[in-house]
Amino acid sequence: MDSFLYILALAGIKLGIVFTLVLLAAAALVYLERRIAGIIQDRLGPNRTGPFGLLQPFADVTKLLMKEDIVPEAANKKIHGIAPIITLGVAFVVYAVIPFGDYILINGEKIYMGLATAPDINIGILFILAMTSVGIYGITLAGWSSNNKYSLIGGLRSAAQMVSYEIAMGLALVGVVMLTGSFGLSDIVRHQDGWLWNIFTQPLGFIIFLTASFAEMNRTPFDLPEADAELVGGYNTEYSGMKFGMFFLAEYANMATSSAIIALVYLGGWTLPVPAETLGLEDGSVLLGLAQFVTFIVKIFAMTIFIIWVRWSIPRFRYDQLMHLGWKILLPLGLINLVLTAVGIKIFA
Amino acid sequence: MLTDFGIILLFLIISVLFVGAGLVTAALLRPSRPNPVKNSTYECGEHPWGGSWVRFNPRFYVIALVFLVFDVELVLLFPWAVVFKDLGWFAFLAMLVFFAVLVVGLAYDWAKGYLEWDKPSPQTPKLEDLVLPKKIFHKQQKDS
């Protein structure tokens, strides 16, 4: 069973499932965002393409595919082309370490619901932190290579912003790692079984992490890199056609990723609200796996709807306010959270 | 054997291929009619003024430097956090000393003003400045 082909086939099947899921999630989020924006602003939103406008994201993709790709004369054409690939590639690759559930037993063999979440890889959180750092390159290179004032300033802003909030994000995560004693996302989820969610044990850390992930996603109230009122489109001013579509897709894929990470780390991930025994589900059965998967997806969608809700209700920060919040409020709070967690663990455990 | 990192690499390659395939499909479908005006740098419909290598706030560099220091310290925190439960009070105290160094660094940056950003200082126009004195107004009327 341990043949190379078998493992490759298993990885291939998982890859296909994860890819489809990510693309579907991005499409669903584009639709959800536009409809929810419509509801909040007291208008309809897209409702003509297919039933309830459900086919709108596909119409969008078709439109973007058919649009002319304008590369400005002054741009550095190679880097201009590579930047969207980096951004979207990184947005996808994070899903490799996200567990969508525990394991399923098929023919007495444990198959983990996730690409690379088996017990011997225990660096889920580190991998995600590293990948978000690489994501900064995509946006900064896009801004620099366009050779446009707005793009350059947008790229610089986003680099400074993401770098500032990454520290607060990391500090919040250290608290969770201390509680669990592992970097593995599956271990963190198992540690929260039975309503012992980290949001209850780490409320301060949760608030810091949530704020920092808004900043990492470049979304309102932290969407200064693309502040339309002052920077036209920010780092993607000079992008059009499918390359713009890549940035667009990456934004929504990142939104789904952030929601998934928040759900995994703070909201109990795929742990069921009631013990599996009460439901009569066997450990490792396909039904239990399905139940875990559905629980996880529901949590992700609740989180994304919250993110969309925030975007359409809260105005944008000013840049000095953004830096003030990141360095002078969240960073000290993160340090306090860390010391409190350490003392708490030493006293109670 | 394909390890988990191998799977991640596979996933990375496939995602880049997928993105590339998207771009190639678009290249086959889309029209391509460039002209000099279309390909000029966008500047809200005006003629681009000067180069795009504008001077920007040097604080971006300072933020990058401050980030570097804190990020390295954060990296040192992670291994400690994983084994924290099994360590005694001594490890905790040792880390408190490390924290103290971190906090001193933060306080230094703060006191030196490296974390300050230019705040806009809006100038509210006064009514007196807006309204012309009667004398000047009448003079202007006569002159014109």
HADDOCK unambig.tbl for C-alpha pairs under 7 A between the chains (distance, minus, plus):
assign (segid A and resid 4 and name CA) (segid B and resid 1 and name CA) 6.03 0.50 0.50
assign (segid A and resid 11 and name CA) (segid B and resid 7 and name CA) 6.87 0.50 0.50
assign (segid A and resid 15 and name CA) (segid B and resid 11 and name CA) 6.97 0.50 0.50
assign (segid A and resid 65 and name CA) (segid B and resid 26 and name CA) 4.70 0.50 0.50
assign (segid A and resid 65 and name CA) (segid B and resid 29 and name CA) 6.85 0.50 0.50
assign (segid A and resid 65 and name CA) (segid B and resid 30 and name CA) 6.61 0.50 0.50
assign (segid A and resid 66 and name CA) (segid B and resid 26 and name CA) 6.47 0.50 0.50
assign (segid A and resid 66 and name CA) (segid B and resid 29 and name CA) 5.73 0.50 0.50
assign (segid A and resid 66 and name CA) (segid B and resid 30 and name CA) 4.49 0.50 0.50
assign (segid A and resid 67 and name CA) (segid B and resid 30 and name CA) 5.54 0.50 0.50
assign (segid A and resid 68 and name CA) (segid B and resid 30 and name CA) 5.41 0.50 0.50
assign (segid A and resid 68 and name CA) (segid B and resid 31 and name CA) 5.41 0.50 0.50
assign (segid A and resid 68 and name CA) (segid B and resid 32 and name CA) 5.87 0.50 0.50
assign (segid A and resid 70 and name CA) (segid B and resid 39 and name CA) 6.52 0.50 0.50
assign (segid A and resid 71 and name CA) (segid B and resid 39 and name CA) 6.31 0.50 0.50
assign (segid A and resid 72 and name CA) (segid B and resid 39 and name CA) 4.37 0.50 0.50
assign (segid A and resid 72 and name CA) (segid B and resid 40 and name CA) 5.48 0.50 0.50
assign (segid A and resid 72 and name CA) (segid B and resid 41 and name CA) 5.76 0.50 0.50
assign (segid A and resid 73 and name CA) (segid B and resid 39 and name CA) 5.33 0.50 0.50
assign (segid A and resid 73 and name CA) (segid B and resid 40 and name CA) 5.84 0.50 0.50
assign (segid A and resid 74 and name CA) (segid B and resid 41 and name CA) 6.79 0.50 0.50
assign (segid A and resid 85 and name CA) (segid B and resid 16 and name CA) 6.54 0.50 0.50
assign (segid A and resid 85 and name CA) (segid B and resid 19 and name CA) 6.14 0.50 0.50
assign (segid A and resid 89 and name CA) (segid B and resid 12 and name CA) 6.81 0.50 0.50
assign (segid A and resid 89 and name CA) (segid B and resid 15 and name CA) 5.46 0.50 0.50
assign (segid A and resid 89 and name CA) (segid B and resid 16 and name CA) 5.44 0.50 0.50
assign (segid A and resid 92 and name CA) (segid B and resid 15 and name CA) 6.45 0.50 0.50
assign (segid A and resid 93 and name CA) (segid B and resid 11 and name CA) 6.38 0.50 0.50
assign (segid A and resid 93 and name CA) (segid B and resid 12 and name CA) 5.61 0.50 0.50
assign (segid A and resid 96 and name CA) (segid B and resid 8 and name CA) 5.97 0.50 0.50
assign (segid A and resid 96 and name CA) (segid B and resid 11 and name CA) 6.98 0.50 0.50
assign (segid A and resid 116 and name CA) (segid B and resid 4 and name CA) 5.07 0.50 0.50
assign (segid A and resid 116 and name CA) (segid B and resid 7 and name CA) 6.53 0.50 0.50
assign (segid A and resid 116 and name CA) (segid B and resid 8 and name CA) 6.78 0.50 0.50
assign (segid A and resid 121 and name CA) (segid B and resid 4 and name CA) 6.65 0.50 0.50
assign (segid A and resid 147 and name CA) (segid B and resid 52 and name CA) 5.55 0.50 0.50
assign (segid A and resid 148 and name CA) (segid B and resid 41 and name CA) 6.30 0.50 0.50
assign (segid A and resid 148 and name CA) (segid B and resid 52 and name CA) 5.09 0.50 0.50
assign (segid A and resid 149 and name CA) (segid B and resid 52 and name CA) 4.79 0.50 0.50
assign (segid A and resid 149 and name CA) (segid B and resid 54 and name CA) 6.89 0.50 0.50
assign (segid A and resid 160 and name CA) (segid B and resid 60 and name CA) 6.35 0.50 0.50
assign (segid A and resid 160 and name CA) (segid B and resid 63 and name CA) 6.74 0.50 0.50
assign (segid A and resid 160 and name CA) (segid B and resid 64 and name CA) 6.97 0.50 0.50
assign (segid A and resid 163 and name CA) (segid B and resid 67 and name CA) 6.62 0.50 0.50
assign (segid A and resid 164 and name CA) (segid B and resid 67 and name CA) 6.66 0.50 0.50
assign (segid A and resid 167 and name CA) (segid B and resid 71 and name CA) 6.40 0.50 0.50
assign (segid A and resid 174 and name CA) (segid B and resid 78 and name CA) 6.41 0.50 0.50
assign (segid A and resid 174 and name CA) (segid B and resid 81 and name CA) 6.29 0.50 0.50
assign (segid A and resid 177 and name CA) (segid B and resid 81 and name CA) 6.02 0.50 0.50
assign (segid A and resid 177 and name CA) (segid B and resid 82 and name CA) 5.94 0.50 0.50
assign (segid A and resid 178 and name CA) (segid B and resid 81 and name CA) 4.63 0.50 0.50
assign (segid A and resid 178 and name CA) (segid B and resid 82 and name CA) 5.66 0.50 0.50
assign (segid A and resid 178 and name CA) (segid B and resid 84 and name CA) 6.06 0.50 0.50
assign (segid A and resid 181 and name CA) (segid B and resid 81 and name CA) 6.95 0.50 0.50
assign (segid A and resid 181 and name CA) (segid B and resid 82 and name CA) 4.37 0.50 0.50
assign (segid A and resid 181 and name CA) (segid B and resid 83 and name CA) 5.99 0.50 0.50
assign (segid A and resid 181 and name CA) (segid B and resid 85 and name CA) 6.95 0.50 0.50
assign (segid A and resid 182 and name CA) (segid B and resid 82 and name CA) 5.48 0.50 0.50
assign (segid A and resid 238 and name CA) (segid B and resid 42 and name CA) 6.99 0.50 0.50
assign (segid A and resid 242 and name CA) (segid B and resid 23 and name CA) 6.31 0.50 0.50
assign (segid A and resid 242 and name CA) (segid B and resid 26 and name CA) 6.30 0.50 0.50
assign (segid A and resid 320 and name CA) (segid B and resid 117 and name CA) 5.08 0.50 0.50
assign (segid A and resid 320 and name CA) (segid B and resid 118 and name CA) 6.54 0.50 0.50
assign (segid A and resid 320 and name CA) (segid B and resid 119 and name CA) 6.08 0.50 0.50
assign (segid A and resid 327 and name CA) (segid B and resid 115 and name CA) 6.94 0.50 0.50
